[in-house]
Amino acid sequence: MKILQLLPNLQGGGAERVAINLANIWVSWGYQVEFSLMARCGEFLDDVDPRITIHSLECMRVRQVPLRLTRFLRECQPDVTLVHMWPLTSASVFAWLLAGKPGKIYACDHIGITDHVERDLHIPLLVARATLRVTYPKASGILAVSKGVAKDLAQLSGLPEEDVQVIHNPVVPADLPPIVHPPDPHIRTMLWRGQFRSHVLSVGTLKAQKNHRLLLQAFACVATELDSALVILGEGSLRLTLEQDLQELGLQGRVLLPGFHPDPTPWYQMADLFVLSSDYEGFANVVAEALACGTPVVSTDCRHGPAEILEHGRYGRLVPVGDTKALAAAIQASLLESHDHQSLRRRAQDFTVTRIADQYLTYFRSMADRL
């Protein structure tokens, strides 16, 4: 089986990490795997297995994709084309039709399109709905990374919800990272740059969706009382705004913004608590990554993702979106209570790369037999 994955680029995001995890495990199983990117760039380029060919369509805009991808698909002739993220998905389905339908094509969405269109792309939802209803029924199959994303996608595309296959993200290695207990105080001091009683972590791009401003405000309510420090791993357009916020909140020396790190595992292992403060998500890879290290989680109960991973509070605390007081209270309560770290790790095993990669292949085969 020759599998082609399409993405805008390989910058440091959740969908990009998912695509690389799938590609690397598939090529290790003997499949021929290739990437086609709108532009060959991104922090994750070096993480791609060297056996995988990376092509670039040299497209600055999605509207350039159909013509160039049509030519590429005719040359490449993949058995399976897996496209990540709308609107690239719709553009690729159109190109696949123009190319004469080589193999099968599957569209995979990693976030609620309604949220994505209204908050990130700033285009009329009617345009997205019309595009989805024209292209998605023509695809060989449709995937979503959570039940919430699937429901939103079905409503917009007009497809029955049961026609959208839910496969969670492959974010946890088969061999889970070891729990470091008790944590090494020297490593903690190095990572949090000081000696504190409790250590809080958040991981995510510094952008509005992640609402790190809410996290800073909530953390400020408990930081001094609990002698806590917070590390936010990630880079993005809101860095300067967040740096100003932490200054205004008097959090100098207690909040660090070290930037993007391709492997945040050491921070997960040393943290007393992981916090997600997002307004919306598609799946929230970082929550599963924290559980894999046995790290307790507090998350906003945003649409799509965290509640499914945490089984509606069984494996972590959920608080209303945008509620500073509730988030601060949950952080305080979680830091003061004991946790079953092994139970958290067992939950993370539902999101291992090998398990999820096999689910994708099973789905591809089932759809090939059906169509």
VOFI-667637 format. One record per residue (C-alpha): residue number from 1; residue in one letter; x, y, z. Coordinates in pm, whole numbers. Each point is the difference from the previous one (the first is absolute). Layout:
# VOFI-667637
PT  pos  code    east   north      up
PT  NUM     A       X       Y       Z
...
//
This chain:
# VOFI-667637
PT  pos  code    east   north      up
PT    1     M       0       0       0
PT    2     K     132     343     -98
PT    3     I    -123     267     242
PT    4     L      21     372     -76
PT    5     Q     -71     256     273
PT    6     L     -81     363     -81
PT    7     L      58     294     235
PT    8     P      62     373     -35
PT    9     N     345     -42     163
PT   10     L     170    -170     294
PT   11     Q      -6     280     252
PT   12     G     -28     -83     371
PT   13     G    -371     -78      31
PT   14     G    -212    -294     110
PT   15     A    -114    -110    -346
PT   16     E     358       7    -127
PT   17     R     118    -215     290
PT   18     V    -282    -248     -65
PT   19     A      90     -27    -370
PT   20     I     367     -61      76
PT   21     N     -77    -260     267
PT   22     L    -220    -187    -247
PT   23     A     252      27    -284
PT   24     N     295    -116     206
PT   25     I    -175    -307     140
PT   26     W    -146     -95    -338
PT   27     V     337      16    -176
PT   28     S     148    -214     279
PT   29     W    -272    -258     -76
PT   30     G     106     -16    -364
PT   31     Y    -247     238    -166
PT   32     Q     112     256    -257
PT   33     V     -75     341     150
PT   34     E      41     348    -145
PT   35     F     -89     357      98
PT   36     S    -121     275    -230
PT   37     L       8     344     163
PT   38     M    -124     335    -121
PT   39     A     339     129     116
PT   40     R     300    -196     124
PT   41     C      58     169     335
PT   42     G     -56     -53     371
PT   43     E     165    -108     324
PT   44     F    -101    -363     -49
PT   45     L     179     -59    -332
PT   46     D     292    -166     174
PT   47     D    -233    -241     181
PT   48     V    -108    -169    -323
PT   49     D     153    -344     -58
PT   50     P     268      33    -273
PT   51     R    -168    -280    -197
PT   52     I    -298     233     -59
PT   53     T       6     228    -306
PT   54     I    -121     356      55
PT   55     H    -136     190    -303
PT   56     S     -86     369     -13
PT   57     L    -282     142    -210
PT   58     E     147     351      45
PT   59     C    -345     147      68
PT   60     M     -40     326     188
PT   61     R    -381     -25       6
PT   62     V    -247    -288      16
PT   63     R    -157     117    -325
PT   64     Q     325     -96    -176
PT   65     V     -22    -360     123
PT   66     P    -254    -162    -239
PT   67     L     195      55    -323
PT   68     R     343     -91     139
PT   69     L    -127    -292     204
PT   70     T    -190    -138    -298
PT   71     R     326     -32    -193
PT   72     F     179    -149     300
PT   73     L    -270    -262      68
PT   74     R      12    -114    -363
PT   75     E     375     -53      35
PT   76     C       3    -145     352
PT   77     Q    -300    -236     -33
PT   78     P     -40     -72     376
PT   79     D    -224    -277     124
PT   80     V    -109     216     294
PT   81     T       5     378      28
PT   82     L     -58     130     353
PT   83     V     -60     375      16
PT   84     H      14     189     329
PT   85     M    -189     322      83
PT   86     W    -267     195    -183
PT   87     P      10     188    -239
PT   88     L     293    -203    -139
PT   89     T    -225    -307      22
PT   90     S    -263     145    -233
PT   91     A     260     132    -245
PT   92     S     166    -343      -9
PT   93     V    -325    -186     -63
PT   94     F     -60     231    -296
PT   95     A     351     -72    -132
PT   96     W     -51    -374      49
PT   97     L    -314      14    -214
PT   98     L     182     195    -273
PT   99     A     286    -251      11
PT  100     G    -238    -287     -75
PT  101     K     -39    -133     355
PT  102     P     333    -177      49
PT  103     G     -38    -237     295
PT  104     K    -218     116     290
PT  105     I      -4     337     173
PT  106     Y     -87      64     365
PT  107     A     -58     337     165
PT  108     C      98      31     365
PT  109     D    -101     296     215
PT  110     H     183      78     322
PT  111     I    -215     282     136
PT  112     G    -363     107      -8
PT  113     I     -34     176    -334
PT  114     T    -262     239     138
PT  115     D     251     127     259
PT  116     H     285       0    -251
PT  117     V    -190     201    -260
PT  118     E    -154     254     236
PT  119     R     301      58     227
PT  120     D     309     -73    -210
PT  121     L     -83      40    -369
PT  122     H    -255     283      32
PT  123     I    -202    -109    -303
PT  124     P    -379     -44     -17
PT  125     L    -117    -334     133
PT  126     L    -228     -26    -303
PT  127     V     308     -23    -223
PT  128     A     141    -287     205
PT  129     R    -332    -181       6
PT  130     A     -44      29    -377
PT  131     T     355    -120     -68
PT  132     L     -37    -297     234
PT  133     R    -333    -104    -150
PT  134     V     146       1    -350
PT  135     T     327    -182      73
PT  136     Y     -32    -226     306
PT  137     P    -270    -232    -140
PT  138     K     237     -69    -292
PT  139     A     286    -117     226
PT  140     S      63    -370      63
PT  141     G     -36      56     372
PT  142     I     -14     269     270
PT  143     L     182     -11     334
PT  144     A     -10     211     315
PT  145     V     227     -11     303
PT  146     S    -281      21     257
PT  147     K    -374     -54      25
PT  148     G     -55     372      41
PT  149     V     187      81    -320
PT  150     A    -193    -274    -181
PT  151     K    -335     142     110
PT  152     D      93     351    -107
PT  153     L     130    -128    -333
PT  154     A    -314    -204     -68
PT  155     Q    -222     300      64
PT  156     L     197     222    -236
PT  157     S      55    -254    -280
PT  158     G    -350    -147       6
PT  159     L     144    -350      40
PT  160     P    -151    -245     252
PT  161     E     206       6     318
PT  162     E      56    -375     -27
PT  163     D     181      62    -332
PT  164     V     273     191     182
PT  165     Q     253    -242     148
PT  166     V     139     106     337
PT  167     I     362    -101      60
PT  168     H     179     167     288
PT  169     N     347     142     -43
PT  170     P     315    -217      20
PT  171     V     204     204     247
PT  172     V     139    -251     250
PT  173     P     296    -231     -78
PT  174     A     -60    -372      43
PT  175     D     263       2     274
PT  176     L    -136     263     236
PT  177     P     255     242     147
PT  178     P     103    -113     348
PT  179     I    -150     166     304
PT  180     V     274     182     186
PT  181     H     -95     -33     365
PT  182     P     105     176     202
PT  183     P      95     267    -255
PT  184     D     365      99      -6
PT  185     P      21     336     181
PT  186     H     304     108    -201
PT  187     I    -179     -56    -333
PT  188     R    -307     180     129
PT  189     T     207     296     110
PT  190     M     161      15    -343
PT  191     L    -327     -25    -196
PT  192     W    -200     242     219
PT  193     R     310     212      72
PT  194     G     -43      10     374
PT  195     Q    -107    -195     306
PT  196     F    -376     -14      52
PT  197     R    -243    -219     191
PT  198     S    -216     -80    -303
PT  199     H      64       5    -374
PT  200     V    -271      67    -259
PT  201     L      31     -58    -375
PT  202     S    -191     101    -311
PT  203     V      94     -83    -360
PT  204     G    -142     170    -307
PT  205     T      46     262    -268
PT  206     L     -19     353     136
PT  207     K    -319      98    -179
PT  208     A    -350     113      95
PT  209     Q    -155    -349     -21
PT  210     K     216    -126     289
PT  211     N    -105     293     225
PT  212     H     322      12     199
PT  213     R    -114     337     136
PT  214     L    -269    -187     193
PT  215     L     264    -239     131
PT  216     L     220     286     119
PT  217     Q    -291     168     176
PT  218     A    -104    -324     173
PT  219     F     357     -87      91
PT  220     A      51     345     154
PT  221     C    -278     -81     248
PT  222     V     188    -297     149
PT  223     A     366      38     -93
PT  224     T     124     167     317
PT  225     E    -215    -199     243
PT  226     L     115    -332    -148
PT  227     D     355     116     -77
PT  228     S     -52    -108    -362
PT  229     A     175      63    -329
PT  230     L    -148     -32    -350
PT  231     V     170     -95    -326
PT  232     I    -184      59    -329
PT  233     L     176    -183    -284
PT  234     G     -79     134    -345
PT  235     E      55     288    -237
PT  236     G    -239     228    -178
PT  237     S    -129     344     -87
PT  238     L    -118      83     354
PT  239     R     338     -30     170
PT  240     L      40     374      58
PT  241     T    -357      32     130
PT  242     L      50    -286     246
PT  243     E     333     142     117
PT  244     Q    -176     328      74
PT  245     D    -282    -183     180
PT  246     L     230    -190     231
PT  247     Q     180     324      85
PT  248     E    -329     173      83
PT  249     L    -109    -298     213
PT  250     G     324       4     195
PT  251     L     101    -348    -116
PT  252     Q     362      79     -84
PT  253     G     217    -291     110
PT  254     R    -301    -232      27
PT  255     V     -96     -30    -370
PT  256     L     237    -109    -278
PT  257     L     -58       8    -376
PT  258     P     294    -210    -129
PT  259     G    -139     -27    -354
PT  260     F     -70    -307    -214
PT  261     H     158    -335      91
PT  262     P     -49    -303    -228
PT  263     D       7    -238     297
PT  264     P    -169     137     314
PT  265     T      23    -338     178
PT  266     P     249     116     269
PT  267     W    -237     279     102
PT  268     Y    -298    -239      14
PT  269     Q     200    -240     216
PT  270     M     109     271     244
PT  271     A    -333     189      21
PT  272     D    -242     -32     289
PT  273     L    -287     108    -222
PT  274     F     -79      60    -367
PT  275     V    -253     270     -89
PT  276     L    -185      59    -329
PT  277     S    -184     333     -17
PT  278     S    -128      -9    -362
PT  279     D    -322     155    -124
PT  280     Y     -38    -285    -249
PT  281     E     189    -308    -120
PT  282     G     -37    -283    -245
PT  283     F     156    -268     217
PT  284     A     269     155     228
PT  285     N     305    -220     -57
PT  286     V     177     157     296
PT  287     V    -256    -141     245
PT  288     A      75    -355    -117
PT  289     E     373      72      12
PT  290     A     -30     115     362
PT  291     L    -197    -311      98
PT  292     A     268    -218    -160
PT  293     C     249     138     252
PT  294     G    -243     -50     287
PT  295     T     -41     376      38
PT  296     P    -333     124     145
PT  297     V    -206     223    -230
PT  298     V    -228     299      39
PT  299     S    -173     114    -320
PT  300     T    -269     234    -118
PT  301     D    -301    -198    -112
PT  302     C      26     143    -349
PT  303     R    -189    -143    -293
PT  304     H     156    -308    -157
PT  305     G     275    -200     160
PT  306     P     100      44     364
PT  307     A    -320    -141     150
PT  308     E      30    -308    -224
PT  309     I     361     -59     100
PT  310     L     -68      55     371
PT  311     E    -330    -195     -18
PT  312     H    -196     299     125
PT  313     G     205      47     316
PT  314     R     101    -355      85
PT  315     Y     366      60     -87
PT  316     G      29     373      68
PT  317     R    -183     314     106
PT  318     L    -213     191    -252
PT  319     V    -105     363      47
PT  320     P    -220     236    -204
PT  321     V     166     185    -288
PT  322     G     114     350      93
PT  323     D     -67     -34     373
PT  324     T     304     134     182
PT  325     K    -121     -80     351
PT  326     A     -98    -356     -90
PT  327     L     335     -62    -168
PT  328     A     191     142     297
PT  329     A    -201    -214     243
PT  330     A      60    -314    -209
PT  331     I     374      67     -17
PT  332     Q      15      47     377
PT  333     A    -208    -309      76
PT  334     S     198    -221    -239
PT  335     L     335     113     140
PT  336     L    -113     -77     355
PT  337     E    -152    -345     -62
PT  338     S     160    -338     -69
PT  339     H     -26    -168    -340
PT  340     D       4    -352    -143
PT  341     H     279      50    -253
PT  342     Q     -18    -355    -136
PT  343     S    -371      40     -73
PT  344     L      78     308    -208
PT  345     R     262    -193    -195
PT  346     R    -241    -286     -68
PT  347     R    -244     247    -153
PT  348     A     279     137    -222
PT  349     Q      51    -344    -154
PT  350     D    -323      55    -196
PT  351     F     189     259    -206
PT  352     T     321    -185     -88
PT  353     V     145      45    -348
PT  354     T      -8    -372     -81
PT  355     R    -363     -43     105
PT  356     I    -126     305    -188
PT  357     A     212     -60    -312
PT  358     D    -150    -348     -25
PT  359     Q    -351     147      35
PT  360     Y      70     225    -301
PT  361     L     116    -296    -211
PT  362     T    -302    -205     103
PT  363     Y    -226     287    -105
PT  364     F     176      41    -335
PT  365     R     -42    -371     -74
PT  366     S    -364      -3     105
PT  367     M     -81     296    -224
PT  368     A     192    -151    -293
PT  369     D    -208    -316      33
PT  370     R    -322     201      21
PT  371     L      51     238    -290
//
